Amino acid sequence: MGKIMKATAKDLRIHSKELLDAVSRGEDVTISYRGKPCAKLVPYIQQDKPLEIKGETPAFGMWADRDDMDSVEGHMQNLRKNRFA
């Protein structure tokens, strides 16, 4: 594991480039808000292939028998349509 750096939400706002530079060097950055840790910046790891899900997963098909919507995608778009208006 790389070095761990600490920063505040204000540091994130003002010094975002420096914090991203630290992350690109392999450091983890813990962001605190009002004195309590609330987020972590970690280096991005590129996945060459999608993750495989093995075995039965209860979330798959959980909306399959819903009669009140045509598609999950359409339902999600409908939920989000006024978000950025």
Secondary structure, DSSP 8 states (H G I E B T S, - for coil): ---EEEEEHHHHHHSHHHHHHHHHTT-EEEEEETTEEEEEE------SS-----S--TTTTTTTT-SS-S-HHHHHHHHHTTTT-
